[in-house]
């Protein structure tokens, strides 16, 4: 599957099995430039990422910025919750931290 193409594969020598490496995510502290919104029915982190960043694959930034709202691996925030959307100007720094954690 294409979504797993960038995840490193780990080979376990003792039993010839393979697995995917665990992805590590950076902490995303709140900053003054972040946006706060209340979620509506139909909101998903990927559609919010498309609206705010122009790229739905950056959904994890919004999800990880709001660990108290839903499970970090969920695409759907709780309806009516206030969530924080890190500013688009911060995405390059966040992506750089993500890459350095997952080398």
Backbone atoms as SQL, in Angstrom:
CREATE TABLE atoms (id INTEGER PRIMARY KEY, chain TEXT, resi INTEGER, resn TEXT, atom TEXT, x REAL, y REAL, z REAL);
INSERT INTO atoms VALUES
  (1, 'A', 1, 'UNK', 'N', 0.826, -1.173, 0.000),
  (2, 'A', 1, 'UNK', 'CA', 0.000, 0.000, 0.000),
  (3, 'A', 1, 'UNK', 'C', 0.874, 1.241, 0.000),
  (4, 'A', 2, 'UNK', 'N', 0.469, 2.251, -0.725),
  (5, 'A', 2, 'UNK', 'CA', 1.266, 3.455, -0.897),
  (6, 'A', 2, 'UNK', 'C', 1.473, 4.228, 0.400),
  (7, 'A', 3, 'UNK', 'N', 0.495, 4.222, 1.303),
  (8, 'A', 3, 'UNK', 'CA', 0.654, 5.019, 2.519),
  (9, 'A', 3, 'UNK', 'C', 1.742, 4.503, 3.438),
  (10, 'A', 4, 'UNK', 'N', 2.187, 3.269, 3.237),
  (11, 'A', 4, 'UNK', 'CA', 3.261, 2.701, 4.048),
  (12, 'A', 4, 'UNK', 'C', 4.616, 2.756, 3.339),
  (13, 'A', 5, 'UNK', 'N', 4.673, 3.339, 2.156),
  (14, 'A', 5, 'UNK', 'CA', 5.905, 3.314, 1.373),
  (15, 'A', 5, 'UNK', 'C', 7.052, 4.082, 2.019),
  (16, 'A', 6, 'UNK', 'N', 6.744, 5.105, 2.826),
  (17, 'A', 6, 'UNK', 'CA', 7.816, 5.888, 3.445),
  (18, 'A', 6, 'UNK', 'C', 8.211, 5.380, 4.831),
  (19, 'A', 7, 'UNK', 'N', 7.545, 4.342, 5.327),
  (20, 'A', 7, 'UNK', 'CA', 7.858, 3.805, 6.651),
  (21, 'A', 7, 'UNK', 'C', 8.915, 2.713, 6.513),
  (22, 'A', 8, 'UNK', 'N', 10.018, 2.823, 7.261),
  (23, 'A', 8, 'UNK', 'CA', 11.067, 1.814, 7.176),
  (24, 'A', 8, 'UNK', 'C', 10.586, 0.431, 7.608),
  (25, 'A', 9, 'UNK', 'N', 11.097, -0.587, 6.934),
  (26, 'A', 9, 'UNK', 'CA', 10.767, -1.975, 7.266),
  (27, 'A', 9, 'UNK', 'C', 11.895, -2.540, 8.116),
  (28, 'A', 10, 'UNK', 'N', 11.516, -3.221, 9.185),
  (29, 'A', 10, 'UNK', 'CA', 12.498, -3.851, 10.076),
  (30, 'A', 10, 'UNK', 'C', 12.446, -5.355, 9.860),
  (31, 'A', 11, 'UNK', 'N', 13.597, -5.964, 9.626),
  (32, 'A', 11, 'UNK', 'CA', 13.670, -7.416, 9.479),
  (33, 'A', 11, 'UNK', 'C', 14.152, -8.005, 10.799),
  (34, 'A', 12, 'UNK', 'N', 13.418, -8.972, 11.324),
  (35, 'A', 12, 'UNK', 'CA', 13.797, -9.655, 12.553),
  (36, 'A', 12, 'UNK', 'C', 14.555, -10.912, 12.163),
  (37, 'A', 13, 'UNK', 'N', 15.812, -10.982, 12.522),
  (38, 'A', 13, 'UNK', 'CA', 16.670, -12.070, 12.065),
  (39, 'A', 13, 'UNK', 'C', 16.338, -13.422, 12.674),
  (40, 'A', 14, 'UNK', 'N', 15.839, -13.441, 13.916),
  (41, 'A', 14, 'UNK', 'CA', 15.635, -14.719, 14.576),
  (42, 'A', 14, 'UNK', 'C', 14.522, -15.553, 13.952),
  (43, 'A', 15, 'UNK', 'N', 13.521, -14.936, 13.338),
  (44, 'A', 15, 'UNK', 'CA', 12.441, -15.737, 12.772),
  (45, 'A', 15, 'UNK', 'C', 12.044, -15.314, 11.352),
  (46, 'A', 16, 'UNK', 'N', 12.858, -14.520, 10.692),
  (47, 'A', 16, 'UNK', 'CA', 12.656, -14.099, 9.301),
  (48, 'A', 16, 'UNK', 'C', 11.385, -13.284, 9.088),
  (49, 'A', 17, 'UNK', 'N', 10.832, -12.701, 10.122),
  (50, 'A', 17, 'UNK', 'CA', 9.644, -11.869, 9.971),
  (51, 'A', 17, 'UNK', 'C', 10.053, -10.422, 9.757),
  (52, 'A', 18, 'UNK', 'N', 9.135, -9.670, 9.164),
  (53, 'A', 18, 'UNK', 'CA', 9.380, -8.254, 8.930),
  (54, 'A', 18, 'UNK', 'C', 8.255, -7.442, 9.556),
  (55, 'A', 19, 'UNK', 'N', 8.555, -6.226, 9.912),
  (56, 'A', 19, 'UNK', 'CA', 7.545, -5.341, 10.470),
  (57, 'A', 19, 'UNK', 'C', 7.883, -3.902, 10.139),
  (58, 'A', 20, 'UNK', 'N', 6.978, -3.011, 10.445),
  (59, 'A', 20, 'UNK', 'CA', 7.204, -1.591, 10.197),
  (60, 'A', 20, 'UNK', 'C', 7.717, -0.921, 11.455),
  (61, 'A', 21, 'UNK', 'N', 8.600, 0.041, 11.268),
  (62, 'A', 21, 'UNK', 'CA', 9.131, 0.806, 12.393),
  (63, 'A', 21, 'UNK', 'C', 8.024, 1.680, 12.985),
  (64, 'A', 22, 'UNK', 'N', 8.128, 1.952, 14.261),
  (65, 'A', 22, 'UNK', 'CA', 7.167, 2.811, 14.930),
  (66, 'A', 22, 'UNK', 'C', 7.429, 4.263, 14.551),
  (67, 'A', 23, 'UNK', 'N', 6.382, 4.983, 14.220),
  (68, 'A', 23, 'UNK', 'CA', 6.506, 6.392, 13.879),
  (69, 'A', 23, 'UNK', 'C', 6.492, 7.218, 15.156),
  (70, 'A', 24, 'UNK', 'N', 7.428, 8.159, 15.255),
  (71, 'A', 24, 'UNK', 'CA', 7.518, 9.045, 16.417),
  (72, 'A', 24, 'UNK', 'C', 7.059, 10.434, 15.995),
  (73, 'A', 25, 'UNK', 'N', 6.262, 11.068, 16.839),
  (74, 'A', 25, 'UNK', 'CA', 5.729, 12.389, 16.540),
  (75, 'A', 25, 'UNK', 'C', 6.282, 13.418, 17.512),
  (76, 'A', 26, 'UNK', 'N', 6.561, 14.630, 17.033),
  (77, 'A', 26, 'UNK', 'CA', 7.062, 15.673, 17.932),
  (78, 'A', 26, 'UNK', 'C', 5.953, 16.248, 18.812),
  (79, 'A', 27, 'UNK', 'N', 6.348, 16.823, 19.924),
  (80, 'A', 27, 'UNK', 'CA', 5.406, 17.581, 20.746),
  (81, 'A', 27, 'UNK', 'C', 5.066, 18.852, 19.974),
  (82, 'A', 28, 'UNK', 'N', 3.812, 19.271, 20.056),
  (83, 'A', 28, 'UNK', 'CA', 3.384, 20.483, 19.353),
  (84, 'A', 28, 'UNK', 'C', 2.791, 21.432, 20.391),
  (85, 'A', 29, 'UNK', 'N', 3.652, 22.231, 21.036),
  (86, 'A', 29, 'UNK', 'CA', 3.152, 23.134, 22.074),
  (87, 'A', 29, 'UNK', 'C', 2.310, 24.258, 21.469),
  (88, 'A', 30, 'UNK', 'N', 1.419, 24.807, 22.268),
  (89, 'A', 30, 'UNK', 'CA', 0.575, 25.915, 21.814),
  (90, 'A', 30, 'UNK', 'C', 1.418, 27.172, 21.631),
  (91, 'A', 31, 'UNK', 'N', 1.058, 27.942, 20.625),
  (92, 'A', 31, 'UNK', 'CA', 1.692, 29.237, 20.383),
  (93, 'A', 31, 'UNK', 'C', 0.611, 30.262, 20.090),
  (94, 'A', 32, 'UNK', 'N', 0.947, 31.511, 20.262),
  (95, 'A', 32, 'UNK', 'CA', 0.003, 32.612, 20.094),
  (96, 'A', 32, 'UNK', 'C', -0.618, 32.647, 18.699),
  (97, 'A', 33, 'UNK', 'N', 0.096, 32.212, 17.677),
  (98, 'A', 33, 'UNK', 'CA', -0.378, 32.295, 16.295),
  (99, 'A', 33, 'UNK', 'C', -1.332, 31.162, 15.913),
  (100, 'A', 34, 'UNK', 'N', -1.542, 30.193, 16.788),
  (101, 'A', 34, 'UNK', 'CA', -2.433, 29.066, 16.492),
  (102, 'A', 34, 'UNK', 'C', -3.890, 29.529, 16.423),
  (103, 'A', 35, 'UNK', 'N', -4.704, 28.755, 15.703),
  (104, 'A', 35, 'UNK', 'CA', -6.124, 29.034, 15.550),
  (105, 'A', 35, 'UNK', 'C', -6.920, 28.032, 16.381),
  (106, 'A', 36, 'UNK', 'N', -7.992, 28.504, 16.985),
  (107, 'A', 36, 'UNK', 'CA', -8.887, 27.638, 17.747),
  (108, 'A', 36, 'UNK', 'C', -10.254, 27.637, 17.078),
  (109, 'A', 37, 'UNK', 'N', -10.807, 26.449, 16.867),
  (110, 'A', 37, 'UNK', 'CA', -12.128, 26.324, 16.247),
  (111, 'A', 37, 'UNK', 'C', -12.947, 25.301, 17.025),
  (112, 'A', 38, 'UNK', 'N', -14.269, 25.414, 16.894),
  (113, 'A', 38, 'UNK', 'CA', -15.165, 24.403, 17.434),
  (114, 'A', 38, 'UNK', 'C', -15.528, 23.459, 16.303),
  (115, 'A', 39, 'UNK', 'N', -15.492, 22.177, 16.574),
  (116, 'A', 39, 'UNK', 'CA', -15.764, 21.194, 15.528),
  (117, 'A', 39, 'UNK', 'C', -17.263, 21.054, 15.280),
  (118, 'A', 40, 'UNK', 'N', -17.587, 20.738, 14.036),
  (119, 'A', 40, 'UNK', 'CA', -18.966, 20.525, 13.597),
  (120, 'A', 40, 'UNK', 'C', -19.117, 19.102, 13.092),
  (121, 'A', 41, 'UNK', 'N', -20.346, 18.705, 12.913),
  (122, 'A', 41, 'UNK', 'CA', -20.620, 17.389, 12.326),
  (123, 'A', 41, 'UNK', 'C', -19.960, 17.336, 10.945),
  (124, 'A', 42, 'UNK', 'N', -19.264, 16.275, 10.667),
  (125, 'A', 42, 'UNK', 'CA', -18.606, 16.100, 9.381),
  (126, 'A', 42, 'UNK', 'C', -17.157, 16.539, 9.350),
  (127, 'A', 43, 'UNK', 'N', -16.690, 17.237, 10.399),
  (128, 'A', 43, 'UNK', 'CA', -15.282, 17.630, 10.439),
  (129, 'A', 43, 'UNK', 'C', -14.405, 16.398, 10.646),
  (130, 'A', 44, 'UNK', 'N', -13.301, 16.378, 9.933),
  (131, 'A', 44, 'UNK', 'CA', -12.278, 15.345, 10.109),
  (132, 'A', 44, 'UNK', 'C', -10.936, 16.066, 10.079),
  (133, 'A', 45, 'UNK', 'N', -9.943, 15.462, 10.698),
  (134, 'A', 45, 'UNK', 'CA', -8.633, 16.102, 10.734),
  (135, 'A', 45, 'UNK', 'C', -8.036, 16.262, 9.335),
  (136, 'A', 46, 'UNK', 'N', -8.282, 15.322, 8.441),
  (137, 'A', 46, 'UNK', 'CA', -7.718, 15.451, 7.097),
  (138, 'A', 46, 'UNK', 'C', -8.380, 16.581, 6.313),
  (139, 'A', 47, 'UNK', 'N', -9.689, 16.775, 6.464),
  (140, 'A', 47, 'UNK', 'CA', -10.343, 17.880, 5.756),
  (141, 'A', 47, 'UNK', 'C', -9.973, 19.227, 6.371),
  (142, 'A', 48, 'UNK', 'N', -9.757, 19.250, 7.682),
  (143, 'A', 48, 'UNK', 'CA', -9.279, 20.477, 8.321),
  (144, 'A', 48, 'UNK', 'C', -7.860, 20.808, 7.862),
  (145, 'A', 49, 'UNK', 'N', -7.017, 19.788, 7.736),
  (146, 'A', 49, 'UNK', 'CA', -5.650, 20.007, 7.249),
  (147, 'A', 49, 'UNK', 'C', -5.664, 20.520, 5.811),
  (148, 'A', 50, 'UNK', 'N', -6.559, 20.012, 5.001),
  (149, 'A', 50, 'UNK', 'CA', -6.693, 20.508, 3.625),
  (150, 'A', 50, 'UNK', 'C', -7.108, 21.981, 3.637),
  (151, 'A', 51, 'UNK', 'N', -8.065, 22.323, 4.485),
  (152, 'A', 51, 'UNK', 'CA', -8.550, 23.704, 4.552),
  (153, 'A', 51, 'UNK', 'C', -7.499, 24.679, 5.086),
  (154, 'A', 52, 'UNK', 'N', -6.742, 24.264, 6.105),
  (155, 'A', 52, 'UNK', 'CA', -5.798, 25.179, 6.744),
  (156, 'A', 52, 'UNK', 'C', -4.384, 25.108, 6.182),
  (157, 'A', 53, 'UNK', 'N', -3.982, 23.932, 5.664),
  (158, 'A', 53, 'UNK', 'CA', -2.615, 23.767, 5.168),
  (159, 'A', 53, 'UNK', 'C', -2.544, 23.487, 3.676),
  (160, 'A', 54, 'UNK', 'N', -3.678, 23.152, 3.069),
  (161, 'A', 54, 'UNK', 'CA', -3.676, 22.804, 1.649),
  (162, 'A', 54, 'UNK', 'C', -3.176, 21.404, 1.379),
  (163, 'A', 55, 'UNK', 'N', -3.058, 20.576, 2.432),
  (164, 'A', 55, 'UNK', 'CA', -2.524, 19.225, 2.293),
  (165, 'A', 55, 'UNK', 'C', -3.175, 18.308, 3.329),
  (166, 'A', 56, 'UNK', 'N', -4.052, 17.397, 2.888),
  (167, 'A', 56, 'UNK', 'CA', -4.735, 16.530, 3.859),
  (168, 'A', 56, 'UNK', 'C', -3.810, 15.546, 4.563),
  (169, 'A', 57, 'UNK', 'N', -2.635, 15.276, 4.002),
  (170, 'A', 57, 'UNK', 'CA', -1.722, 14.324, 4.649),
  (171, 'A', 57, 'UNK', 'C', -1.112, 14.890, 5.937),
  (172, 'A', 58, 'UNK', 'N', -1.309, 16.172, 6.186),
  (173, 'A', 58, 'UNK', 'CA', -0.797, 16.779, 7.419),
  (174, 'A', 58, 'UNK', 'C', -1.818, 16.725, 8.559),
  (175, 'A', 59, 'UNK', 'N', -2.813, 15.847, 8.423),
  (176, 'A', 59, 'UNK', 'CA', -3.853, 15.690, 9.442),
  (177, 'A', 59, 'UNK', 'C', -3.262, 15.391, 10.819),
  (178, 'A', 60, 'UNK', 'N', -2.153, 14.675, 10.844),
  (179, 'A', 60, 'UNK', 'CA', -1.570, 14.253, 12.112),
  (180, 'A', 60, 'UNK', 'C', -1.098, 15.443, 12.945),
  (181, 'A', 61, 'UNK', 'N', -0.770, 16.561, 12.310),
  (182, 'A', 61, 'UNK', 'CA', -0.341, 17.748, 13.058),
  (183, 'A', 61, 'UNK', 'C', -1.497, 18.241, 13.930),
  (184, 'A', 62, 'UNK', 'N', -2.692, 18.331, 13.348),
  (185, 'A', 62, 'UNK', 'CA', -3.852, 18.792, 14.108),
  (186, 'A', 62, 'UNK', 'C', -4.243, 17.754, 15.159),
  (187, 'A', 63, 'UNK', 'N', -4.200, 16.488, 14.785),
  (188, 'A', 63, 'UNK', 'CA', -4.543, 15.426, 15.720),
  (189, 'A', 63, 'UNK', 'C', -3.597, 15.406, 16.916),
  (190, 'A', 64, 'UNK', 'N', -2.304, 15.509, 16.666),
  (191, 'A', 64, 'UNK', 'CA', -1.314, 15.473, 17.747),
  (192, 'A', 64, 'UNK', 'C', -1.318, 16.739, 18.583),
  (193, 'A', 65, 'UNK', 'N', -1.822, 17.837, 18.037),
  (194, 'A', 65, 'UNK', 'CA', -1.922, 19.079, 18.799),
  (195, 'A', 65, 'UNK', 'C', -3.099, 19.042, 19.772),
  (196, 'A', 66, 'UNK', 'N', -3.977, 18.044, 19.615),
  (197, 'A', 66, 'UNK', 'CA', -5.187, 17.942, 20.433),
  (198, 'A', 66, 'UNK', 'C', -5.338, 16.553, 21.050),
  (199, 'A', 67, 'UNK', 'N', -4.370, 16.100, 21.840),
  (200, 'A', 67, 'UNK', 'CA', -4.444, 14.738, 22.374),
  (201, 'A', 67, 'UNK', 'C', -5.575, 14.517, 23.351),
  (202, 'A', 68, 'UNK', 'N', -6.110, 15.585, 23.936),
  (203, 'A', 68, 'UNK', 'CA', -7.188, 15.448, 24.914),
  (204, 'A', 68, 'UNK', 'C', -8.571, 15.363, 24.273),
  (205, 'A', 69, 'UNK', 'N', -8.676, 15.578, 22.956),
  (206, 'A', 69, 'UNK', 'CA', -9.973, 15.591, 22.278),
  (207, 'A', 69, 'UNK', 'C', -10.362, 14.203, 21.784),
  (208, 'A', 70, 'UNK', 'N', -9.455, 13.517, 21.126),
  (209, 'A', 70, 'UNK', 'CA', -9.711, 12.166, 20.618),
  (210, 'A', 70, 'UNK', 'C', -8.434, 11.356, 20.725),
  (211, 'A', 71, 'UNK', 'N', -8.540, 10.091, 20.369),
  (212, 'A', 71, 'UNK', 'CA', -7.345, 9.255, 20.303),
  (213, 'A', 71, 'UNK', 'C', -6.427, 9.826, 19.227),
  (214, 'A', 72, 'UNK', 'N', -5.107, 9.802, 19.440),
  (215, 'A', 72, 'UNK', 'CA', -4.189, 10.415, 18.483),
  (216, 'A', 72, 'UNK', 'C', -4.224, 9.795, 17.084),
  (217, 'A', 73, 'UNK', 'N', -4.727, 8.588, 16.953),
  (218, 'A', 73, 'UNK', 'CA', -4.765, 7.963, 15.635),
  (219, 'A', 73, 'UNK', 'C', -6.135, 8.079, 14.975),
  (220, 'A', 74, 'UNK', 'N', -7.034, 8.860, 15.555),
  (221, 'A', 74, 'UNK', 'CA', -8.375, 9.030, 15.008),
  (222, 'A', 74, 'UNK', 'C', -8.396, 10.168, 14.000),
  (223, 'A', 75, 'UNK', 'N', -9.213, 10.044, 12.983),
  (224, 'A', 75, 'UNK', 'CA', -9.396, 11.111, 12.000),
  (225, 'A', 75, 'UNK', 'C', -10.576, 12.013, 12.338),
  (226, 'A', 76, 'UNK', 'N', -11.378, 11.630, 13.321),
  (227, 'A', 76, 'UNK', 'CA', -12.618, 12.349, 13.602),
  (228, 'A', 76, 'UNK', 'C', -12.575, 12.946, 15.007),
  (229, 'A', 77, 'UNK', 'N', -12.565, 14.291, 15.106),
  (230, 'A', 77, 'UNK', 'CA', -12.624, 14.909, 16.425),
  (231, 'A', 77, 'UNK', 'C', -14.039, 14.843, 16.982),
  (232, 'A', 78, 'UNK', 'N', -14.158, 14.955, 18.282),
  (233, 'A', 78, 'UNK', 'CA', -15.463, 14.963, 18.932),
  (234, 'A', 78, 'UNK', 'C', -16.223, 16.220, 18.519),
  (235, 'A', 79, 'UNK', 'N', -17.497, 16.074, 18.163),
  (236, 'A', 79, 'UNK', 'CA', -18.321, 17.202, 17.727),
  (237, 'A', 79, 'UNK', 'C', -18.515, 18.182, 18.880),
  (238, 'A', 80, 'UNK', 'N', -18.354, 19.463, 18.590),
  (239, 'A', 80, 'UNK', 'CA', -18.562, 20.506, 19.585),
  (240, 'A', 80, 'UNK', 'C', -17.357, 20.823, 20.444),
  (241, 'A', 81, 'UNK', 'N', -16.262, 20.119, 20.253),
  (242, 'A', 81, 'UNK', 'CA', -15.044, 20.373, 21.022),
  (243, 'A', 81, 'UNK', 'C', -14.254, 21.516, 20.394),
  (244, 'A', 82, 'UNK', 'N', -13.592, 22.279, 21.240),
  (245, 'A', 82, 'UNK', 'CA', -12.680, 23.291, 20.737),
  (246, 'A', 82, 'UNK', 'C', -11.340, 22.619, 20.472),
  (247, 'A', 83, 'UNK', 'N', -10.817, 22.783, 19.276),
  (248, 'A', 83, 'UNK', 'CA', -9.516, 22.204, 18.955),
  (249, 'A', 83, 'UNK', 'C', -8.559, 23.302, 18.507),
  (250, 'A', 84, 'UNK', 'N', -7.283, 23.000, 18.657),
  (251, 'A', 84, 'UNK', 'CA', -6.231, 23.932, 18.264),
  (252, 'A', 84, 'UNK', 'C', -5.654, 23.491, 16.932),
  (253, 'A', 85, 'UNK', 'N', -5.546, 24.434, 16.023),
  (254, 'A', 85, 'UNK', 'CA', -4.927, 24.162, 14.723),
  (255, 'A', 85, 'UNK', 'C', -3.638, 24.974, 14.664),
  (256, 'A', 86, 'UNK', 'N', -2.493, 24.289, 14.740),
  (257, 'A', 86, 'UNK', 'CA', -1.228, 25.030, 14.659),
  (258, 'A', 86, 'UNK', 'C', -1.160, 25.847, 13.370),
  (259, 'A', 87, 'UNK', 'N', -0.597, 27.029, 13.463),
  (260, 'A', 87, 'UNK', 'CA', -0.520, 27.934, 12.319),
  (261, 'A', 87, 'UNK', 'C', 0.239, 27.292, 11.163),
  (262, 'A', 88, 'UNK', 'N', -0.188, 27.608, 9.954),
  (263, 'A', 88, 'UNK', 'CA', 0.470, 27.076, 8.749),
  (264, 'A', 88, 'UNK', 'C', 1.942, 27.471, 8.707),
  (265, 'A', 89, 'UNK', 'N', 2.273, 28.599, 9.281),
  (266, 'A', 89, 'UNK', 'CA', 3.673, 29.052, 9.295),
  (267, 'A', 89, 'UNK', 'C', 4.560, 28.154, 10.151),
  (268, 'A', 90, 'UNK', 'N', 3.965, 27.320, 10.991),
  (269, 'A', 90, 'UNK', 'CA', 4.726, 26.411, 11.861),
  (270, 'A', 90, 'UNK', 'C', 4.955, 25.036, 11.245),
  (271, 'A', 91, 'UNK', 'N', 4.273, 24.714, 10.158),
  (272, 'A', 91, 'UNK', 'CA', 4.337, 23.345, 9.631),
  (273, 'A', 91, 'UNK', 'C', 5.738, 22.932, 9.211),
  (274, 'A', 92, 'UNK', 'N', 6.523, 23.841, 8.649),
  (275, 'A', 92, 'UNK', 'CA', 7.876, 23.445, 8.218),
  (276, 'A', 92, 'UNK', 'C', 8.733, 23.050, 9.420),
  (277, 'A', 93, 'UNK', 'N', 8.598, 23.758, 10.528),
  (278, 'A', 93, 'UNK', 'CA', 9.347, 23.414, 11.739),
  (279, 'A', 93, 'UNK', 'C', 8.873, 22.079, 12.306),
  (280, 'A', 94, 'UNK', 'N', 7.567, 21.880, 12.330),
  (281, 'A', 94, 'UNK', 'CA', 7.002, 20.626, 12.847),
  (282, 'A', 94, 'UNK', 'C', 7.437, 19.453, 11.972),
  (283, 'A', 95, 'UNK', 'N', 7.394, 19.628, 10.656),
  (284, 'A', 95, 'UNK', 'CA', 7.818, 18.556, 9.741),
  (285, 'A', 95, 'UNK', 'C', 9.309, 18.265, 9.875),
  (286, 'A', 96, 'UNK', 'N', 10.099, 19.284, 10.106),
  (287, 'A', 96, 'UNK', 'CA', 11.538, 19.089, 10.306),
  (288, 'A', 96, 'UNK', 'C', 11.801, 18.269, 11.575),
  (289, 'A', 97, 'UNK', 'N', 11.078, 18.573, 12.648),
  (290, 'A', 97, 'UNK', 'CA', 11.213, 17.792, 13.884),
  (291, 'A', 97, 'UNK', 'C', 10.759, 16.357, 13.670),
  (292, 'A', 98, 'UNK', 'N', 9.670, 16.174, 12.927),
  (293, 'A', 98, 'UNK', 'CA', 9.157, 14.833, 12.627),
  (294, 'A', 98, 'UNK', 'C', 10.221, 14.020, 11.872),
  (295, 'A', 99, 'UNK', 'N', 10.820, 14.627, 10.863),
  (296, 'A', 99, 'UNK', 'CA', 11.843, 13.926, 10.075),
  (297, 'A', 99, 'UNK', 'C', 13.052, 13.557, 10.908),
  (298, 'A', 100, 'UNK', 'N', 13.484, 14.466, 11.796),
  (299, 'A', 100, 'UNK', 'CA', 14.664, 14.155, 12.611),
  (300, 'A', 100, 'UNK', 'C', 14.368, 13.051, 13.630),
  (301, 'A', 101, 'UNK', 'N', 13.119, 12.952, 14.098),
  (302, 'A', 101, 'UNK', 'CA', 12.755, 11.868, 15.021),
  (303, 'A', 101, 'UNK', 'C', 12.663, 10.501, 14.330),
  (304, 'A', 102, 'UNK', 'N', 12.406, 10.500, 13.042),
  (305, 'A', 102, 'UNK', 'CA', 12.146, 9.249, 12.320),
  (306, 'A', 102, 'UNK', 'C', 13.221, 8.892, 11.303),
  (307, 'A', 103, 'UNK', 'N', 14.445, 9.304, 11.549),
  (308, 'A', 103, 'UNK', 'CA', 15.546, 8.947, 10.645),
  (309, 'A', 103, 'UNK', 'C', 15.904, 7.506, 10.775);
